Amino acid sequence: MLDVKNLNLHYGNSQILYDILMHAKLGEVTCVMGTNGVGKTSLLRAISGTHPRSGGELAFDGQTLGPVGAHRMAQLGVGYVPQGRDIFPLLTVRENLQTGFSCLPRSEHFIPDEIYELFPVLKEMAHRRGGDLSGGQQQQLAIARALIIKPKLLLLDEPTEGIQPNIIQHIGKVIGLLRDRGDIAIVLVEQYFDFAFSLADQIVVLRRGKVIKNAPKSEISREDILGLVSV
């Protein structure tokens, strides 16, 4: 579903990513791991179109893409849940979900039952303002909003950050369910090692903006990965 070759990214004159090679397959979770500041969030921003890449090739669903912005990537089927969630605090839960409609044809401007089946709390709080939700509830809302566009690729940036343990478990179950459906590729950036390792099918480790390991989890021991991502 996603094939990245020699991707580079700059912020001004500073190069952040160097010749990134990675892929993400349908029915798999690709975990991007590494210490703080190695470029994990920048990689998701480049894939999602929220920051322009400086070079390299990005192919999505069999189509090689030139410079494409975030709205077009969403229309193509890329759902992005950024670090910090970026929900609209003054909009209700329902209105936050409806913002995803902008990427869909008018005939699909409805909230699928599956959204509330995955995240029952959002149905209970549909008329509450997003800013009134707890951090964990906001994270569930951010993931649900990304799912509104029926993504073929789901990008998740630190979904467990600042979240209580019971909601971390729930989010992990949802990611597993989405993966097992087989019709979506998931790229997960995550600092919580055990959470990431338990879900991963493919592991990509970054260090100083470069890929230092890219392999199926079945070919790497837990201890080896821990050694690569430890400070």
C-alpha positions as CSV (number, residue, x, y, z in Angstrom):
1,M,0.0,0.0,0.0
2,L,2.9,2.4,0.8
3,D,6.4,2.3,-0.7
4,V,8.9,5.0,0.3
5,K,12.3,5.2,-1.4
6,N,15.1,7.6,-0.6
7,L,12.8,10.1,1.1
8,N,14.5,13.3,2.4
9,L,13.0,16.1,4.5
10,H,14.2,19.5,5.5
11,Y,13.0,22.2,7.9
12,G,14.6,25.3,6.4
13,N,18.3,24.6,5.9
14,S,18.3,21.7,8.4
15,Q,18.0,18.2,7.0
16,I,15.9,15.9,9.2
17,L,15.4,12.7,7.2
18,Y,18.0,11.0,5.0
19,D,17.2,8.6,2.2
20,I,14.4,6.8,4.1
21,L,13.4,3.4,2.7
22,M,10.3,1.7,4.1
23,H,7.0,0.1,3.1
24,A,3.6,-0.7,4.7
25,K,1.4,-3.6,3.6
26,L,-2.3,-4.2,3.9
27,G,-3.1,-6.2,7.0
28,E,0.1,-5.3,8.8
29,V,1.3,-2.8,11.4
30,T,4.6,-1.1,10.6
31,C,6.1,0.3,13.7
32,V,8.5,3.2,13.5
33,M,10.7,3.3,16.6
34,G,13.6,5.3,18.0
35,T,14.5,7.8,20.6
36,N,13.1,11.4,20.8
37,G,14.2,13.7,18.0
38,V,15.2,11.1,15.4
39,G,12.6,12.1,12.8
40,K,9.7,9.8,13.5
41,T,7.0,12.5,13.5
42,S,8.7,14.2,10.5
43,L,8.4,10.9,8.6
44,L,4.6,10.8,9.2
45,R,4.3,14.4,8.2
46,A,6.1,13.7,4.9
47,I,3.9,10.7,4.2
48,S,0.7,12.5,5.1
49,G,1.5,15.5,3.0
50,T,1.5,17.9,5.9
51,H,5.1,18.8,5.3
52,P,6.7,18.7,1.8
53,R,9.4,16.1,1.3
54,S,12.7,17.4,-0.1
55,G,13.3,14.4,-2.4
56,G,12.8,10.8,-2.9
57,E,9.8,8.7,-4.2
58,L,6.5,7.9,-2.5
59,A,4.2,5.4,-4.0
60,F,0.7,4.9,-2.6
61,D,-1.7,2.2,-3.7
62,G,0.4,1.5,-6.8
63,Q,0.6,5.2,-7.8
64,T,3.8,7.2,-7.6
65,L,3.0,10.6,-6.2
66,G,4.7,13.9,-6.8
67,P,4.3,16.8,-4.4
68,V,0.9,16.3,-2.9
69,G,-0.7,18.2,0.0
70,A,-2.5,16.8,3.1
71,H,-6.0,17.3,1.7
72,R,-5.3,15.3,-1.5
73,M,-3.5,12.6,0.5
74,A,-6.6,12.2,2.6
75,Q,-8.8,12.1,-0.5
76,L,-6.6,9.3,-1.8
77,G,-7.1,7.3,1.5
78,V,-4.4,8.4,4.0
79,G,-5.8,8.9,7.5
80,Y,-3.4,10.8,9.8
81,V,-3.7,11.0,13.6
82,P,-1.0,13.6,14.6
83,Q,0.8,13.7,17.9
84,G,-1.2,16.0,20.2
85,R,-4.5,14.8,18.5
86,D,-5.4,18.3,17.0
87,I,-9.1,17.9,17.6
88,F,-11.3,21.0,17.6
89,P,-12.0,21.9,21.2
90,L,-15.1,24.0,20.7
91,L,-16.8,21.6,18.3
92,T,-18.8,18.7,19.6
93,V,-17.7,15.1,19.2
94,R,-20.1,14.7,16.3
95,E,-18.9,17.9,14.6
96,N,-15.3,16.8,15.0
97,L,-16.1,13.5,13.2
98,Q,-18.0,15.4,10.5
99,T,-14.9,17.4,9.6
100,G,-13.7,14.2,7.9
101,F,-16.6,14.6,5.4
102,S,-14.6,17.2,3.4
103,C,-12.6,14.3,1.9
104,L,-15.6,12.3,0.9
105,P,-18.3,12.5,-1.8
106,R,-21.7,13.9,-0.5
107,S,-23.3,10.4,-0.6
108,E,-20.9,9.3,2.1
109,H,-21.5,12.2,4.5
110,F,-22.6,10.0,7.5
111,I,-20.9,8.5,10.5
112,P,-20.7,4.7,10.0
113,D,-22.0,2.5,12.9
114,E,-18.5,0.9,13.0
115,I,-17.1,4.2,14.5
116,Y,-19.3,3.9,17.5
117,E,-18.8,0.2,17.8
118,L,-15.0,0.7,18.0
119,F,-15.4,3.7,20.3
120,P,-18.7,3.5,22.3
121,V,-17.8,6.4,24.5
122,L,-18.0,8.7,21.5
123,K,-21.7,7.9,21.0
124,E,-22.4,8.6,24.6
125,M,-20.6,11.9,24.3
126,A,-21.6,12.9,20.8
127,H,-23.0,16.3,21.9
128,R,-20.1,17.1,24.3
129,R,-17.4,19.6,23.2
130,G,-14.1,18.0,22.2
131,G,-12.3,20.2,24.7
132,D,-14.3,18.8,27.5
133,L,-13.2,15.2,26.9
134,S,-10.3,13.5,28.8
135,G,-7.0,13.0,27.0
136,G,-7.9,9.4,26.4
137,Q,-11.3,10.2,25.0
138,Q,-9.8,12.9,22.8
139,Q,-7.3,10.3,21.4
140,Q,-10.2,8.0,20.6
141,L,-12.0,10.9,18.8
142,A,-8.8,11.7,16.8
143,I,-8.5,8.1,15.6
144,A,-12.2,7.8,14.9
145,R,-12.1,11.1,12.8
146,A,-9.2,9.6,10.7
147,L,-11.3,6.5,10.1
148,I,-14.2,8.5,8.8
149,I,-12.4,8.8,5.4
150,K,-12.3,5.0,5.2
151,P,-8.4,5.0,4.9
152,K,-6.3,2.5,3.1
153,L,-3.4,3.7,5.1
154,L,-3.6,4.9,8.8
155,L,-0.8,6.9,10.3
156,L,-0.7,7.0,14.1
157,D,1.7,9.3,15.9
158,E,2.2,8.4,19.6
159,P,-1.4,7.3,20.3
160,T,-0.6,6.3,23.9
161,E,1.0,9.6,24.9
162,G,-0.6,10.8,28.2
163,I,-3.3,8.2,28.1
164,Q,-4.6,6.1,31.1
165,P,-3.8,2.4,30.9
166,N,-7.3,1.1,30.3
167,I,-7.7,3.3,27.2
168,I,-4.2,2.3,26.0
169,Q,-5.5,-1.3,26.1
170,H,-8.6,-0.4,24.2
171,I,-6.7,1.5,21.5
172,G,-4.4,-1.5,21.2
173,K,-7.4,-3.7,20.6
174,V,-8.8,-1.3,18.0
175,I,-5.5,-1.3,16.1
176,G,-5.4,-5.0,16.2
177,L,-9.0,-5.3,14.9
178,L,-8.3,-2.9,12.0
179,R,-5.1,-4.8,11.1
180,D,-6.9,-8.1,11.1
181,R,-9.5,-6.8,8.7
182,G,-6.8,-7.0,6.1
183,D,-8.0,-3.9,4.1
184,I,-5.8,-1.3,5.8
185,A,-2.1,-0.7,6.3
186,I,-1.1,0.9,9.6
187,V,2.1,2.9,10.4
188,L,2.5,3.4,14.1
189,V,5.0,5.7,15.7
190,E,5.2,4.9,19.4
191,Q,7.5,5.4,22.3
192,Y,5.8,2.9,24.6
193,F,7.9,-0.1,23.7
194,D,5.8,-3.0,24.9
195,F,2.7,-1.5,23.2
196,A,4.5,-1.0,19.9
197,F,6.3,-4.4,19.9
198,S,3.1,-6.3,20.7
199,L,1.4,-4.9,17.7
200,A,4.2,-4.8,15.2
201,D,4.5,-6.9,12.1
202,Q,7.3,-4.8,10.5
203,I,9.8,-2.7,12.5
204,V,11.6,0.3,11.3
205,V,14.2,1.9,13.6
206,L,15.4,5.4,13.0
207,R,18.5,7.1,14.4
208,R,19.5,10.6,13.5
209,G,17.1,10.7,10.6
210,K,18.3,7.5,9.0
211,V,16.9,3.9,8.9
212,I,19.2,1.7,10.8
213,K,16.9,-1.4,10.9
214,N,14.0,-2.4,8.8
215,A,12.8,-6.0,9.1
216,P,9.8,-8.2,10.0
217,K,9.4,-8.6,13.8
218,S,9.7,-12.4,13.3
219,E,13.4,-11.8,12.3
220,I,14.4,-9.6,15.2
221,S,14.6,-10.4,18.9
222,R,13.0,-8.1,21.5
223,E,16.3,-7.6,23.1
224,D,17.9,-6.5,19.8
225,I,15.2,-3.9,19.2
226,L,15.4,-2.6,22.8
227,G,19.2,-2.1,22.3
228,L,18.6,-0.1,19.1
229,V,16.0,2.2,20.6
230,S,17.5,2.8,24.0
231,V,19.4,6.0,24.7
